[in-house]
Amino acid sequence: MTRFESNPCGGLRIDLAGTSVVLRGSGALWIETERTLVVADLHFEKGSSYAARFGQLLPPYDTRETLDRLDREVTALSPSRLIFLGDSFHDAGGETRLADGDAERLAGLARDRQLIWAVGNHDEDGPRVLPGEVIDEASILGLVLRHEPQAGLQPGEVAGHLHPAARVSSGRGSVRRRCFVTDGSRLILPAFGAYTGGLNVLDDAFSGLFCRPVLAAALGAKRVHAVGMKSLRPD
């Protein structure tokens, strides 16, 4: 079983492939000893992408809301390294559609810290103008950070891409929340972006990725809730 303990911030501290990490209530991963904050699937400018491609007029505030949540994490933790774990933009043109103020806020995240952009399937080239290092994957304390989880057993892998969500039911009804999912060997992060949906962790896309009982760490209003496999329900 995955070993975990509640954290004073409302998160869960777990042992991930021998490294202590904190699963934050925001959906961010905190590697405390390295002062490293990791977020996945921000999908900046998804609203403007839908408006341009499909004529679907979503309120154009998703980037700002995502940045507000990210700013709160940066203010709370003062990381020395910030890693965007792929699909930071919803499409290749997302960077050019940023409002001036949002672009300035993103650029400001690179001041006084290392900013790293791992590429994803939506943003294969990474940003072209914004500061920071563009990579395929990173290695930290034996953990391998990449956008898309690779097939088979990958001890120490930290990935995004699948936007995991957990549905939990009880006698009072059911609730569906974004979640982390881990077996203590590998970890998949929830999507951090404001306009991103979630894929139920019981979906076939997750099959074969975990070899031990899974813990779904569901994001609640005030804390992260540890949910075992027996409590999970399909959509």
C-alpha positions as CSV (number, residue, x, y, z in Angstrom):
1,M,0.0,0.0,0.0
2,T,1.0,3.6,-0.6
3,R,2.2,5.2,2.6
4,F,0.8,8.7,3.3
5,E,0.3,11.2,6.0
6,S,-1.7,14.4,6.2
7,N,0.2,17.6,5.8
8,P,-0.5,20.9,7.8
9,C,-1.2,22.6,4.5
10,G,-4.1,20.2,3.9
11,G,-2.1,18.1,1.4
12,L,-0.9,14.6,1.6
13,R,2.8,13.7,2.1
14,I,3.6,10.4,0.4
15,D,6.7,8.3,-0.2
16,L,7.1,8.1,-4.0
17,A,9.8,5.7,-5.2
18,G,11.8,6.5,-2.1
19,T,11.4,10.3,-2.3
20,S,9.1,12.3,0.1
21,V,6.7,14.6,-1.8
22,V,3.6,16.5,-1.0
23,L,0.4,16.3,-3.0
24,R,-1.1,19.9,-2.7
25,G,-4.8,20.7,-2.6
26,S,-4.3,22.9,-5.7
27,G,-3.2,19.8,-7.7
28,A,0.5,20.8,-7.6
29,L,3.3,18.5,-6.6
30,W,5.8,19.9,-4.0
31,I,9.3,18.3,-3.8
32,E,10.3,20.1,-0.6
33,T,14.0,19.1,-0.4
34,E,14.5,20.5,-3.9
35,R,12.2,23.5,-3.5
36,T,10.6,22.3,-6.7
37,L,6.9,23.0,-7.6
38,V,5.4,20.9,-10.4
39,V,2.1,21.5,-12.2
40,A,0.7,19.7,-15.2
41,D,-1.7,20.5,-18.0
42,L,-2.4,24.2,-17.5
43,H,-3.8,24.5,-21.0
44,F,-3.4,28.3,-21.1
45,E,-5.6,30.0,-23.7
46,K,-8.0,27.1,-24.1
47,G,-10.9,29.5,-24.1
48,S,-9.5,31.6,-27.0
49,S,-8.6,28.4,-28.9
50,Y,-12.2,27.2,-28.7
51,A,-13.5,30.6,-29.8
52,A,-11.2,30.7,-32.8
53,R,-11.6,27.1,-33.9
54,F,-15.2,26.3,-33.1
55,G,-16.9,29.6,-32.5
56,Q,-17.6,28.4,-28.9
57,L,-17.5,31.5,-26.8
58,L,-16.2,30.5,-23.4
59,P,-15.5,33.3,-20.9
60,P,-11.9,34.4,-21.8
61,Y,-10.6,34.3,-18.3
62,D,-9.2,30.8,-18.0
63,T,-5.5,31.8,-18.3
64,R,-6.0,34.5,-15.6
65,E,-7.8,32.1,-13.3
66,T,-5.1,29.5,-13.7
67,L,-2.3,32.1,-13.1
68,D,-4.1,33.3,-10.0
69,R,-4.1,29.7,-8.6
70,L,-0.4,29.3,-9.6
71,D,0.5,32.6,-8.0
72,R,-1.0,31.5,-4.7
73,E,1.2,28.4,-4.7
74,V,4.3,30.3,-5.6
75,T,3.6,32.8,-2.8
76,A,2.9,30.1,-0.3
77,L,6.0,28.0,-1.1
78,S,8.6,30.3,-2.7
79,P,10.0,27.6,-5.0
80,S,13.4,27.8,-6.4
81,R,12.3,25.7,-9.4
82,L,9.0,25.7,-11.2
83,I,8.2,22.9,-13.7
84,F,5.3,23.0,-16.1
85,L,4.8,19.3,-17.0
86,G,3.5,19.7,-20.5
87,D,0.4,21.0,-22.3
88,S,1.0,24.3,-20.7
89,F,-0.7,25.9,-23.8
90,H,-3.8,24.4,-25.4
91,D,-2.3,24.7,-28.9
92,A,0.8,25.9,-30.7
93,G,-0.6,29.4,-31.1
94,G,-1.6,29.9,-27.4
95,E,1.5,31.9,-26.5
96,T,0.7,34.5,-29.2
97,R,-2.9,35.0,-27.9
98,L,-1.8,35.8,-24.4
99,A,-3.1,39.1,-23.1
100,D,-0.2,41.5,-22.4
101,G,-0.8,41.3,-18.6
102,D,-0.9,37.5,-18.6
103,A,2.3,37.3,-20.6
104,E,4.1,39.6,-18.1
105,R,2.9,37.5,-15.2
106,L,4.2,34.3,-16.9
107,A,7.5,35.9,-17.6
108,G,7.7,37.1,-14.0
109,L,7.6,33.6,-12.8
110,A,11.1,33.1,-14.2
111,R,12.5,35.9,-12.0
112,D,14.5,34.6,-9.0
113,R,13.8,30.9,-9.9
114,Q,14.4,28.3,-12.6
115,L,11.4,28.0,-14.9
116,I,11.2,24.7,-16.9
117,W,8.7,23.9,-19.7
118,A,8.3,20.2,-20.4
119,V,6.7,19.8,-23.8
120,G,3.4,17.9,-24.3
121,N,1.2,16.7,-27.1
122,H,-0.6,20.1,-27.3
123,D,2.6,22.2,-27.2
124,E,5.3,20.1,-28.8
125,D,7.7,23.0,-29.3
126,G,7.2,24.8,-26.0
127,P,7.1,28.6,-25.8
128,R,9.1,30.6,-28.3
129,V,9.3,34.0,-26.5
130,L,8.6,33.4,-22.8
131,P,11.7,32.8,-20.6
132,G,12.6,29.4,-19.3
133,E,14.2,26.1,-20.4
134,V,12.3,23.8,-22.7
135,I,12.8,20.0,-22.1
136,D,11.4,16.6,-22.9
137,E,11.8,15.3,-19.4
138,A,13.7,16.0,-16.1
139,S,15.3,13.8,-13.5
140,I,15.1,14.8,-9.8
141,L,16.1,12.6,-6.8
142,G,15.5,9.5,-8.9
143,L,12.1,10.7,-10.2
144,V,11.6,11.1,-13.9
145,L,9.2,14.0,-14.8
146,R,7.6,13.9,-18.2
147,H,4.3,14.8,-19.8
148,E,2.8,11.5,-20.9
149,P,3.1,8.3,-18.9
150,Q,4.9,5.6,-20.7
151,A,3.5,2.1,-21.1
152,G,4.4,-0.6,-18.6
153,L,6.0,-0.2,-15.2
154,Q,8.0,3.0,-14.8
155,P,9.3,3.3,-11.2
156,G,9.7,6.9,-10.2
157,E,7.7,8.4,-13.2
158,V,5.8,11.6,-12.6
159,A,3.5,12.5,-15.4
160,G,0.3,14.3,-16.4
161,H,-1.6,14.1,-19.7
162,L,-4.5,11.9,-18.4
163,H,-6.2,14.5,-16.2
164,P,-7.2,11.9,-13.5
165,A,-10.5,12.3,-11.6
166,A,-12.1,10.2,-8.9
167,R,-15.8,9.5,-8.3
168,V,-16.6,8.5,-4.8
169,S,-20.0,7.5,-3.5
170,S,-21.5,7.0,-0.1
171,G,-25.0,6.7,1.4
172,R,-25.4,10.5,0.9
173,G,-24.6,10.5,-2.8
174,S,-21.5,10.8,-4.9
175,V,-18.9,13.4,-5.7
176,R,-16.4,13.7,-8.5
177,R,-13.1,15.5,-8.0
178,R,-9.8,15.9,-9.8
179,C,-7.2,13.7,-8.2
180,F,-3.6,12.5,-8.1
181,V,-3.3,8.8,-8.7
182,T,-0.3,6.7,-7.4
183,D,0.7,3.3,-6.3
184,G,3.8,4.6,-4.5
185,S,6.0,3.8,-7.5
186,R,4.7,6.3,-10.0
187,L,2.4,9.3,-9.9
188,I,0.0,11.0,-12.3
189,L,-0.9,14.6,-11.6
190,P,-4.4,16.2,-12.0
191,A,-4.8,18.9,-14.6
192,F,-4.1,22.3,-13.1
193,G,-5.8,24.4,-15.7
194,A,-9.1,26.2,-15.1
195,Y,-10.9,24.8,-18.2
196,T,-9.6,21.2,-18.1
197,G,-11.8,18.3,-17.5
198,G,-11.0,14.9,-15.9
199,L,-10.8,11.3,-16.8
200,N,-12.1,8.7,-14.3
201,V,-9.2,6.8,-12.9
202,L,-11.1,3.5,-13.6
203,D,-11.0,4.2,-17.3
204,D,-9.0,1.8,-19.5
205,A,-6.4,4.5,-20.1
206,F,-5.0,3.9,-16.6
207,S,-5.0,0.1,-16.9
208,G,-1.5,-1.5,-16.9
209,L,0.2,1.6,-15.4
210,F,0.1,0.5,-11.8
211,C,1.2,-2.8,-10.2
212,R,0.0,-2.3,-6.6
213,P,-3.2,-1.0,-4.9
214,V,-3.9,2.5,-6.1
215,L,-4.4,5.6,-4.0
216,A,-6.5,8.4,-5.5
217,A,-5.8,11.6,-3.7
218,A,-8.9,13.6,-4.4
219,L,-8.8,17.4,-4.2
220,G,-11.3,18.7,-1.7
221,A,-12.3,22.3,-0.7
222,K,-9.8,22.4,2.3
223,R,-7.7,19.2,2.0
224,V,-6.6,16.3,-0.1
225,H,-8.6,13.2,0.6
226,A,-6.9,9.7,0.4
227,V,-9.3,7.4,-1.4
228,G,-8.7,3.6,-1.8
229,M,-9.7,1.5,-4.8
230,K,-12.7,0.0,-3.0
231,S,-14.3,3.5,-2.7
232,L,-13.9,4.5,-6.4
233,R,-16.8,4.3,-8.8
234,P,-17.1,4.6,-12.6
235,D,-18.9,7.5,-14.1
